[in-house]
Amino acid sequence: MSALVCGSFAYDTIMVFQDHFKNHILPDKVHMLNVSFHVPDLRREFGGCAANIAYNLNLLGAQVLPMGTVGRDFGPYAEWLDQHGISRQHIRQLDDAYTAQAFITTDQDDNQITAFHPGAMNFAHQVRVGDAEGVTLGIVSPDGRQGMIEHAEQFVEAGIPFIFDPGQAMPLFDGDDFRRFIEQATWVCVNDYESQLLQDRTGWSPHDIAGKVEALIVTRGAKGSYIYHSEKRIDIPCAPVSSIVDPTGCGDAFRGALLYGLMNGLDWEVTGRMAALMGAFKIEQHGTQNHTFTHDEFRQRYQASFGTALEAL
């Protein structure tokens, strides 16, 4: 039993500007902007939705097959995946492209200026769901537009249930696209902002969407999450955290545990709480793939957070 995680792989270069953008950008000169920010603090992190989700699912001990396209600079990332025992069987390396990467500059007000180069991600349609064997469920997470469209179609053709997770790729699609994805998917997972966009573009309410899939999962940051299922809404609380260090990647951590719950037939309350706890572990660390735990630590913290024992891990 394994999960096929379709989506992006990316390098995230994160720079910190020890000042405020507003002190260096003249409002009346933005039409002729020419500015440089001195950034003494820099981190390079492994990221991308498929890799982040796979990393979290792997932490829980499930068999995971990430699928996507990467570039000629993928060597260090490949070593990282090998170090953590994550399969590269369905990751295709393209020699004439760079791996997708984001260059993020953050100031002291937590404002961000980001440049994103999709690179090899634009060729995600070159890998196919049918190439993977032994897959019991999957997820279509943010990736190249054509790749997301074709992977959803291929999951349907193969009879494999899957989560539709549009995330940062939402600007790539219109209402007709979203209605088709929802009708193809088994589950839909979005954050609260994406949920509103999805409603606006499809003309469907959360209950309308939930009626077309087995469940609609809406994450709400510090407010927890909603799971719309069987004509009712299940409210999932957040797990307490010791400190908020970096929220980037919390959604992918949540989705990793969501897949684990679906793979193991867990009920929605347990699945949702496991997903919330994965987000808590992630938010306490910088980057999207730097948090770790043992299964005993996860079970102990689950009981401390929610007051019930976790028997599923």
Protein Blocks (a to p, Z undefined) as FASTA:
>chain_A
ZZddedddddddddddfbdfklmccfklmmmgccddddfbccdddedjklmmmmmmmmno
pacdddddddfklmmmmmmmmmnopafklcccdfkbccddddddddfkopacddddfklm
lmmmmpcfklpghiabdcdddddfklmmmmmmmmmmnopacdddfklmlmmpcfklmmmm
mmmpmbdcddfklmmmmmmmnopafklmmmmmmbdcddehjnopaddeehiacddddddd
fbdfblghklmmmmmmmmmmmmnopafklmmmmmmmmmmmmmmpgcjklcccdfklmmmm
mmmmnopacfkZZ
